[in-house]
Amino acid sequence: MMILTNCRIVLDREVITGTAVIEDGLIADVQPGISSLPAAIDFEGRLLTAGLVELHTDNLEKHIRPRATRWPGLMALYAHDAVIRGAGITTVLDAICIGVDRDFAGQSRDFVEDTVAAFDAAKNNGGLAAEHYLHFRCELPHPHLLANFDRVAAHPALRLVSLMDHTPGQRQTADLAKLRQDYEKMGPVSDAWFDATVAKERELQATHADSNREAMAARVRELSSIILASHDDSCAAHIEQAVAEGASISEFPTTLEAARLAKESGLVTVMGAPNIVLGGSQSGNLCAKQAVELGLVDAFSSDYAPVSLLNAALQLSEIIPLPTAMAMVTSAPAAAAGFPDRGRIAPGMRADLIEVSWRNGIACVHKVWREGVRVG
């Protein structure tokens, strides 16, 4: 048994100063008041929250290829896990791209086999702080998407599939001038190169995207345990298509119209936590804070920066109640991913917990527990 006391405990609808009792990996009891038992762990007034649940982060890919080289898969997974643990995330869906062979610099982006091998090795070796699952980000214009997906679709860690289309001129990359600026961050870009790149990607979309989308949606429906998400929805047609395909999540809607329609259609609307931390979208799309104020956001994902998840929630607590803000990074993503046993501090729930302080506008994670065992 473990007793955590003198905590500011973030419950579903309130924050209390109290004590939590952990037994057999579960939360056994939560009560107001401070325990005087010598064995109790004194939080000294710091926050006790449920461990964060991450639906979509590509942070693992950064560790597989930290520079223009390839890092061993299992070593990359452990390094990624350390970042996840430090961010207070106890359940993570690692988002791995299927359908992008190379990045703008010509470096390989096919990480699927490395990732699957690392997951299998980690299952045998142990040592991961967070509980990891797979999220396959499927780029629809890719000519070999279906074959590449079918190679790994049966992996037991697969939890979520998102259907993505980053073809220039629509969805996330509707602003071609902004897209060109992003290319130019990696070096000079000529008009001829940019025009040829856009034309090539649009040709791939015209040839493959629609048929791949229909086939991928059908495959996910056949894999009844897998959750389907749409991505970068920007208009009513995108939301209607997502609903018809059986999606339950709308990731990163780019416009107010799409976010509102996603909410009205019953989709779980997920926005990017970096959008909150940085004060807006890096792509010039919908401002997440505005969407929160309008009641259009259900959950947040850290996307490319795991540290943003907790910081976004605590920043949002300045405009909405802290329990509401924390639910967007704990219970809401847990429910969206089909995990009813975690994401809340209540008797009978998994003791996935973090000790947190909020100093000068920055979150600091002091301790992390997964199923009652300290992992960070």
C-alpha positions as CSV (number, residue, x, y, z in Angstrom):
1,M,0.0,0.0,0.0
2,M,1.2,3.6,-0.8
3,I,-0.2,6.8,0.7
4,L,0.1,10.1,-1.0
5,T,-0.9,13.1,1.1
6,N,-0.9,16.9,1.3
7,C,-1.7,16.8,-2.4
8,R,-3.8,19.2,-4.4
9,I,-5.7,16.3,-6.1
10,V,-7.3,17.1,-9.4
11,L,-10.6,15.2,-9.5
12,D,-13.3,15.2,-12.2
13,R,-15.0,18.4,-11.1
14,E,-12.9,19.9,-8.3
15,V,-9.4,20.2,-6.8
16,I,-9.1,19.1,-3.1
17,T,-6.3,19.1,-0.7
18,G,-6.2,15.5,0.5
19,T,-4.8,12.0,0.5
20,A,-4.9,9.2,-2.0
21,V,-4.3,5.5,-1.1
22,I,-2.8,3.2,-3.7
23,E,-3.1,-0.6,-3.5
24,D,-2.4,-3.4,-6.0
25,G,-1.8,-0.9,-8.8
26,L,-5.2,0.8,-8.3
27,I,-6.5,3.9,-6.5
28,A,-8.1,2.4,-3.4
29,D,-9.4,5.6,-1.8
30,V,-9.3,9.4,-2.1
31,Q,-10.2,11.6,0.8
32,P,-9.9,15.3,1.8
33,G,-7.4,16.0,4.6
34,I,-3.8,15.3,5.4
35,S,-2.5,11.9,6.7
36,S,-0.2,11.9,9.7
37,L,1.0,8.4,9.0
38,P,4.9,8.3,9.0
39,A,4.8,6.2,5.7
40,A,2.8,8.7,3.8
41,I,4.5,10.6,1.0
42,D,4.2,14.3,1.6
43,F,3.5,16.3,-1.7
44,E,4.0,19.6,0.2
45,G,0.9,21.0,-1.6
46,R,1.9,20.0,-5.1
47,L,-0.6,18.8,-7.7
48,L,-1.5,15.1,-8.0
49,T,-3.1,14.4,-11.4
50,A,-3.8,11.3,-13.5
51,G,-1.0,10.4,-15.8
52,L,-1.4,12.0,-19.2
53,V,-2.7,10.1,-22.2
54,E,-1.1,10.9,-25.6
55,L,-3.0,10.0,-28.8
56,H,-0.6,11.3,-31.5
57,T,3.1,12.0,-31.1
58,D,5.8,11.6,-33.8
59,N,8.5,12.0,-31.2
60,L,9.7,8.4,-31.6
61,E,10.5,9.1,-35.3
62,K,12.9,11.8,-34.2
63,H,14.8,9.3,-32.1
64,I,14.9,6.7,-34.9
65,R,16.6,9.3,-37.1
66,P,18.0,12.1,-34.9
67,R,20.1,13.4,-37.8
68,A,21.0,12.1,-41.3
69,T,21.5,8.7,-39.8
70,R,19.5,5.7,-38.5
71,W,19.5,4.9,-34.8
72,P,18.8,1.3,-33.5
73,G,15.1,0.9,-33.1
74,L,15.0,-0.3,-29.5
75,M,17.5,2.3,-28.3
76,A,15.4,4.9,-30.0
77,L,12.3,3.6,-28.3
78,Y,13.9,3.8,-24.9
79,A,15.2,7.3,-25.5
80,H,11.7,8.4,-26.6
81,D,10.2,6.7,-23.6
82,A,12.4,8.8,-21.3
83,V,11.1,12.0,-22.9
84,I,7.5,10.7,-22.6
85,R,8.1,9.9,-18.9
86,G,9.6,13.3,-18.2
87,A,6.5,14.9,-19.8
88,G,4.2,13.0,-17.4
89,I,2.7,10.8,-20.1
90,T,1.9,7.3,-18.8
91,T,0.0,6.0,-21.9
92,V,1.2,6.9,-25.4
93,L,0.1,6.1,-28.9
94,D,3.3,6.4,-31.0
95,A,2.4,7.9,-34.3
96,I,4.4,6.3,-37.1
97,C,4.0,7.4,-40.7
98,I,3.1,4.9,-43.5
99,G,3.2,6.4,-46.9
100,V,6.1,8.9,-46.9
101,D,9.3,7.3,-48.3
102,R,11.6,10.4,-47.9
103,D,11.5,13.8,-46.3
104,F,12.3,17.1,-48.1
105,A,16.0,16.5,-47.7
106,G,15.8,13.1,-49.3
107,Q,16.3,11.1,-46.1
108,S,14.3,7.9,-45.6
109,R,11.1,8.2,-43.6
110,D,10.1,4.6,-43.6
111,F,10.2,3.8,-39.9
112,V,7.5,1.2,-39.7
113,E,9.6,-2.0,-39.6
114,D,12.1,-0.4,-37.1
115,T,9.3,0.6,-34.9
116,V,7.5,-2.8,-34.9
117,A,10.8,-4.6,-34.2
118,A,11.5,-2.2,-31.3
119,F,8.0,-2.8,-29.9
120,D,8.5,-6.6,-30.0
121,A,11.9,-6.3,-28.4
122,A,10.7,-4.0,-25.7
123,K,7.9,-6.5,-24.8
124,N,10.5,-9.1,-24.1
125,N,13.1,-6.8,-22.5
126,G,10.8,-4.5,-20.4
127,G,12.1,-1.3,-19.1
128,L,9.6,1.2,-20.6
129,A,8.1,3.7,-18.2
130,A,5.0,4.5,-20.2
131,E,2.6,2.0,-21.7
132,H,3.1,2.3,-25.5
133,Y,0.7,1.5,-28.4
134,L,1.0,2.1,-32.1
135,H,-0.8,4.8,-34.2
136,F,-0.3,4.5,-37.9
137,R,-0.5,7.8,-39.8
138,C,-1.5,6.7,-43.3
139,E,-0.6,9.1,-46.1
140,L,-3.3,8.5,-48.7
141,P,-1.5,9.6,-51.9
142,H,1.2,7.0,-51.5
143,P,1.1,4.4,-54.3
144,H,2.1,1.5,-52.0
145,L,0.1,2.6,-48.9
146,L,-2.1,-0.5,-48.7
147,A,0.7,-3.0,-49.1
148,N,2.8,-1.3,-46.5
149,F,-0.1,-1.1,-44.1
150,D,-1.1,-4.7,-44.6
151,R,2.5,-5.8,-43.6
152,V,1.9,-4.5,-40.0
153,A,-1.8,-4.2,-39.6
154,A,-2.1,-7.3,-37.4
155,H,0.4,-6.0,-34.8
156,P,-1.2,-6.3,-31.3
157,A,0.0,-2.9,-30.3
158,L,-1.9,-1.1,-33.1
159,R,-4.7,1.0,-31.5
160,L,-5.4,3.9,-33.9
161,V,-5.2,4.7,-37.6
162,S,-5.4,8.2,-39.0
163,L,-6.1,9.0,-42.7
164,M,-3.9,11.9,-43.8
165,D,-3.4,13.9,-47.0
166,H,-0.7,16.6,-46.9
167,T,-1.0,17.4,-50.6
168,P,-0.1,21.1,-51.1
169,G,-3.1,23.4,-51.5
170,Q,-5.6,21.8,-49.1
171,R,-6.2,20.9,-45.5
172,Q,-3.1,21.7,-43.4
173,T,-1.1,23.1,-46.4
174,A,-3.8,25.2,-47.9
175,D,-1.5,28.3,-48.0
176,L,1.2,27.5,-50.6
177,A,3.2,30.6,-49.7
178,K,3.4,29.4,-46.1
179,L,4.4,26.0,-47.3
180,R,7.2,27.4,-49.4
181,Q,8.5,29.3,-46.4
182,D,8.6,26.0,-44.5
183,Y,10.6,24.4,-47.3
184,E,13.0,27.4,-47.4
185,K,13.9,26.8,-43.7
186,M,15.9,23.9,-44.9
187,G,17.7,25.8,-47.8
188,P,17.1,27.8,-50.9
189,V,14.1,26.8,-53.0
190,S,13.8,27.7,-56.7
191,D,10.5,28.4,-58.4
192,A,11.0,25.5,-60.7
193,W,11.7,23.0,-57.9
194,F,8.7,24.2,-55.8
195,D,6.3,24.1,-58.8
196,A,7.5,20.6,-59.8
197,T,7.2,19.3,-56.2
198,V,3.6,20.6,-55.9
199,A,2.7,19.2,-59.3
200,K,4.1,15.8,-58.4
201,E,2.3,15.6,-55.1
202,R,-1.0,16.7,-56.7
203,E,-0.6,14.0,-59.3
204,L,-0.1,11.3,-56.7
205,Q,-3.1,12.6,-54.9
206,A,-5.3,12.5,-58.0
207,T,-4.1,9.0,-58.8
208,H,-4.2,7.3,-55.4
209,A,-5.8,9.2,-52.6
210,D,-9.5,8.5,-53.1
211,S,-9.1,4.7,-53.7
212,N,-6.6,4.4,-50.8
213,R,-9.0,6.2,-48.5
214,E,-11.9,4.0,-49.4
215,A,-9.7,0.8,-49.0
216,M,-8.1,2.0,-45.7
217,A,-11.4,2.8,-44.1
218,A,-12.7,-0.6,-45.1
219,R,-9.6,-2.3,-43.6
220,V,-10.0,-0.4,-40.3
221,R,-13.7,-1.4,-40.1
222,E,-12.6,-5.1,-40.6
223,L,-10.1,-4.6,-37.7
224,S,-12.8,-4.0,-35.2
225,S,-10.5,-3.2,-32.3
226,I,-8.8,-0.3,-34.2
227,I,-10.0,3.3,-33.9
228,L,-10.2,5.5,-37.0
229,A,-9.3,9.2,-37.1
230,S,-9.6,11.9,-39.8
231,H,-6.8,14.5,-40.0
232,D,-6.6,18.2,-40.7
233,D,-10.3,18.5,-41.6
234,S,-11.0,22.0,-43.0
235,C,-14.6,22.0,-44.3
236,A,-18.0,20.4,-44.1
237,A,-17.2,17.8,-46.8
238,H,-14.2,16.5,-44.8
239,I,-16.3,16.0,-41.7
240,E,-19.1,14.3,-43.6
241,Q,-16.6,12.0,-45.2
242,A,-15.0,11.1,-41.8
243,V,-18.4,10.3,-40.3
244,A,-19.4,8.2,-43.3
245,E,-16.1,6.2,-43.0
246,G,-16.7,5.4,-39.4
247,A,-14.1,7.8,-37.9
248,S,-14.6,8.7,-34.2
249,I,-11.8,11.3,-33.9
250,S,-11.1,14.5,-35.9
251,E,-7.4,15.3,-35.4
252,F,-6.3,19.0,-35.7
253,P,-9.2,20.6,-37.6
254,T,-7.8,23.6,-39.4
255,T,-10.8,25.8,-39.4
256,L,-13.5,27.0,-37.1
257,E,-16.1,25.5,-39.4
258,A,-14.5,22.1,-39.3
259,A,-14.1,22.1,-35.5
260,R,-17.7,23.1,-35.0
261,L,-19.1,20.5,-37.4
262,A,-16.9,17.8,-35.9
263,K,-18.3,18.6,-32.5
264,E,-21.9,18.6,-33.8
265,S,-21.3,15.3,-35.5
266,G,-20.1,13.6,-32.4
267,L,-16.5,13.3,-33.3
268,V,-13.9,13.7,-30.6
269,T,-12.1,16.9,-31.6
270,V,-8.3,16.8,-30.9
271,M,-6.2,19.9,-31.1
272,G,-2.5,20.4,-30.9
273,A,-1.0,21.3,-27.5
274,P,1.9,23.3,-29.1
275,N,-0.9,25.5,-30.6
276,I,-1.7,26.6,-27.0
277,V,1.9,26.9,-25.7
278,L,3.0,29.0,-28.7
279,G,-0.1,31.0,-28.9
280,G,-1.3,29.8,-32.3
281,S,-0.9,27.4,-35.1
282,Q,2.5,27.1,-36.8
283,S,0.7,26.6,-40.1
284,G,-1.5,29.6,-39.7
285,N,-4.6,27.5,-39.1
286,L,-7.3,27.5,-36.3
287,C,-6.2,28.9,-33.0
288,A,-6.7,26.3,-30.3
289,K,-7.3,28.7,-27.5
290,Q,-10.2,30.3,-29.5
291,A,-11.6,26.8,-30.1
292,V,-11.4,26.0,-26.4
293,E,-13.2,29.2,-25.5
294,L,-16.0,28.3,-27.9
295,G,-16.3,24.8,-26.4
296,L,-15.1,23.0,-29.5
297,V,-12.1,21.0,-28.2
298,D,-12.4,17.6,-26.4
299,A,-8.8,16.6,-26.1
300,F,-5.2,17.7,-26.9
301,S,-2.2,15.9,-28.4
302,S,1.4,17.0,-28.0
303,D,2.0,16.2,-31.7
304,Y,5.7,16.9,-32.1
305,A,6.5,18.2,-28.6
306,P,5.6,15.9,-25.7
307,V,6.5,18.6,-23.1
308,S,3.6,20.7,-24.5
309,L,0.8,18.5,-23.3
310,L,0.9,19.2,-19.6
311,N,2.0,22.8,-20.1
312,A,-1.0,23.4,-22.4
313,A,-3.4,22.1,-19.8
314,L,-2.0,24.2,-17.1
315,Q,-2.0,27.3,-19.3
316,L,-5.6,26.7,-20.2
317,S,-6.5,26.5,-16.4
318,E,-6.2,30.3,-16.5
319,I,-9.3,30.5,-18.7
320,I,-11.2,27.3,-17.8
321,P,-11.4,25.3,-14.5
322,L,-8.3,23.1,-13.9
323,P,-10.2,19.8,-13.8
324,T,-11.7,20.7,-17.2
325,A,-8.3,21.5,-18.6
326,M,-6.6,18.4,-17.2
327,A,-9.4,16.2,-18.5
328,M,-8.4,17.2,-22.0
329,V,-5.1,15.5,-21.6
330,T,-6.2,12.6,-19.3
331,S,-9.7,11.2,-19.3
332,A,-10.8,12.5,-22.7
333,P,-8.0,11.0,-24.7
334,A,-8.2,7.9,-22.6
335,A,-11.9,7.5,-23.5
336,A,-11.2,8.3,-27.2
337,A,-8.6,5.5,-27.3
338,G,-10.8,3.0,-25.5
339,F,-9.1,3.0,-22.1
340,P,-11.9,3.2,-19.5
341,D,-9.5,2.2,-16.7
342,R,-7.3,5.3,-16.6
343,G,-7.2,9.0,-16.9
344,R,-9.1,9.8,-13.7
345,I,-8.3,9.9,-10.0
346,A,-11.1,7.8,-8.5
347,P,-11.4,4.5,-6.6
348,G,-10.9,1.5,-8.8
349,M,-9.0,3.4,-11.5
350,R,-5.4,2.5,-12.5
351,A,-2.9,4.3,-10.4
352,D,-1.2,6.1,-13.3
353,L,-0.3,9.3,-11.5
354,I,2.0,12.3,-11.7
355,E,3.2,14.8,-9.1
356,V,3.4,18.3,-10.7
357,S,4.3,21.8,-9.8
358,W,3.5,25.0,-11.8
359,R,6.4,27.5,-11.5
360,N,6.6,30.8,-13.4
361,G,4.2,29.5,-16.1
362,I,6.1,26.2,-16.7
363,A,5.1,22.8,-15.6
364,C,7.5,20.6,-13.7
365,V,6.9,16.8,-13.3
366,H,8.4,15.6,-10.0
367,K,7.3,12.0,-9.9
368,V,5.5,9.5,-12.2
369,W,3.7,6.3,-11.2
370,R,2.4,3.6,-13.6
371,E,-0.1,1.2,-12.0
372,G,1.2,2.3,-8.6
373,V,4.9,1.7,-9.4
374,R,7.2,4.7,-9.5
375,V,8.7,4.9,-13.0
376,G,10.0,8.5,-12.9
